[in-house]
């Protein structure tokens, strides 16, 4: 019989990188090797909608513990409210001796822990201490977690990307399109977008920006001159599937001017489409983008620098193609789904073996 794993996840239509990571687990080799039960504890919507979803998830998890207890629980979590939502599940597992793999996707560690009060810090240490494994997305984030978790409990599991160059012939060779994917908010650099766009369009008048996502779209639009709003910028909303393929196959440069990141799925997706990125030097981004090789990196808030990087790629086709090819090669070599699942299963087996030894 397959080992029973319970995975605590977001609803499948939730917007964000965590859901993007989880999405490829469905129907994957992971389900061939393990008996996986998915329990959703989060959805988009109002506070009451989110609360009802969490309560239904807790009830479903409680029923599972009674009827068919899993050998291991894989929790996908972040900082802030996500931490508190997962706390009852982790506590319940600790009481029953069920090992927990806590897969942390967030990027605001300082706000969540470093600058927190004593009570919150005690809770964080206690809850993380109850987990068998803390999964971080990069080696740099592992170093941060050493402040509160013993090193033997921390594993690094990089995000992954799908290779998308087998679809329609990419139009990026002749394109002047710059694409953004994700939540449009200050943490993702939304306040810098108007200046970046204006600078690029002044130098490359036929440049087109496609800002895909939800959030402060009106604030970005309001910061643009009217002529750019009408001709050079499009806000298609959150895109998935075939629509994302169409947008990305026509993309020349990917833009991510974030102020804080863990390991952004959006850049990994761009790499899978052989698209170079212009992005901030923050979080796990330098792990994905080697400056001057498969993209260009700038300090957060350096709108002028990012604009220059985009202009360079839009006006130097060979350089852009070489950077795109380097991105694709890195995606194939280091960030495939197959490699990700192999590493995840290794972590599962290590955790299960340790739990079995402790019970024995």
Rosetta blueprint (number, residue, H / E / L):
1 X L
2 X L
3 X L
4 X E
5 X E
6 X E
7 X E
8 X E
9 X E
10 X E
11 X L
12 X L
13 X L
14 X L
15 X L
16 X L
17 X H
18 X H
19 X H
20 X H
21 X H
22 X H
23 X H
24 X L
25 X L
26 X L
27 X L
28 X L
29 X H
30 X H
31 X H
32 X H
33 X H
34 X L
35 X E
36 X E
37 X E
38 X E
39 X E
40 X E
41 X E
42 X E
43 X L
44 X L
45 X L
46 X L
47 X H
48 X H
49 X H
50 X H
51 X H
52 X H
53 X H
54 X H
55 X H
56 X H
57 X H
58 X H
59 X H
60 X H
61 X H
62 X H
63 X H
64 X H
65 X H
66 X H
67 X H
68 X L
69 X L
70 X L
71 X L
72 X E
73 X E
74 X E
75 X E
76 X E
77 X E
78 X L
79 X L
80 X L
81 X H
82 X H
83 X H
84 X H
85 X H
86 X H
87 X H
88 X H
89 X H
90 X H
91 X H
92 X H
93 X H
94 X H
95 X H
96 X H
97 X L
98 X L
99 X E
100 X E
101 X E
102 X E
103 X E
104 X E
105 X L
106 X L
107 X L
108 X L
109 X H
110 X H
111 X H
112 X H
113 X H
114 X H
115 X L
116 X L
117 X L
118 X H
119 X H
120 X H
121 X H
122 X H
123 X H
124 X H
125 X H
126 X H
127 X H
128 X H
129 X H
130 X H
131 X L
132 X L
133 X E
134 X E
135 X E
136 X E
137 X L
138 X L
139 X H
140 X H
141 X H
142 X H
143 X H
144 X H
145 X H
146 X L
147 X L
148 X L
149 X L
150 X L
151 X H
152 X H
153 X H
154 X E
155 X E
156 X E
157 X L
158 X L
159 X L
160 X L
161 X E
162 X L
163 X L
164 X L
165 X L
166 X L
167 X L
168 X L
169 X L
170 X L
171 X L
172 X L
173 X L
174 X L
175 X L
176 X L
177 X E
178 X E
179 X E
180 X E
181 X E
182 X L
183 X L
184 X E
185 X L
186 X H
187 X H
188 X H
189 X L
190 X H
191 X H
192 X H
193 X H
194 X H
195 X H
196 X H
197 X H
198 X H
199 X H
200 X H
201 X H
202 X H
203 X H
204 X L
205 X L
206 X L
207 X L
208 X E
209 X E
210 X E
211 X E
212 X E
213 X L
214 X L
215 X E
216 X L
217 X H
218 X H
219 X H
220 X H
221 X H
222 X H
223 X L
224 X L
225 X L
226 X H
227 X H
228 X H
229 X H
230 X H
231 X H
232 X L
233 X E
234 X E
235 X L
236 X L
237 X L
238 X L
239 X L
240 X L
241 X H
242 X H
243 X H
244 X H
245 X H
246 X H
247 X H
248 X H
249 X H
250 X L
251 X L
252 X L
253 X E
254 X E
255 X E
256 X E
257 X L
258 X L
259 X L
260 X L
261 X L
262 X L
263 X L
264 X L
265 X H
266 X H
267 X H
268 X H
269 X H
270 X H
271 X H
272 X H
273 X L
274 X L
275 X L
276 X E
277 X E
278 X E
279 X E
280 X E
281 X L
282 X L
283 X L
284 X L
285 X H
286 X H
287 X H
288 X H
289 X L
290 X L
291 X E
292 X L
293 X L
294 X L
295 X E
296 X E
297 X E
298 X E
299 X L
300 X L
301 X L
302 X L
303 X H
304 X H
305 X H
306 X H
307 X H
308 X H
309 X H
310 X H
311 X H
312 X H
313 X H
314 X H
315 X H
316 X L
317 X H
318 X H
319 X H
320 X H
321 X H
322 X H
323 X H
324 X H
325 X H
326 X H
327 X H
328 X H
329 X H
330 X H
331 X H
332 X H
333 X H
334 X H
335 X L
336 X E
337 X H
338 X H
339 X H
340 X H
341 X H
342 X H
343 X H
344 X H
345 X H
346 X H
347 X H
348 X H
349 X H
350 X H
351 X H
352 X H
353 X H
354 X H
355 X H
356 X H
357 X H
358 X H
359 X H
360 X L
